[in-house]
Amino acid sequence: MNITCSYCRHSFTLSREYVAQAVADAAEARQKYHAVECPSCRKMNKVSISQMKRFVPKPTPAESND
């Protein structure tokens, strides 16, 4: 997931694992936004959880080996 910093306009990427963990943590705390720190200017950027949910990897169907 690509994020552009609101302050310095630096573009950076969040991994799918990070996004999945952030969505799970936000669901637990009933949050609507997740704060992401810019690696360039170190300021916090708000990212919507609904936007992050679109980038969460789809669960693979469990294959039975019976």
Buried (B, 14 or more C-beta within 10 A) or exposed (E): BEBEBEEEEEEBEBEEEBBBEBBEEBEEEEEEBBEBEBEEEEBEBEBEBEEBEEBBEEEEEEEEEE
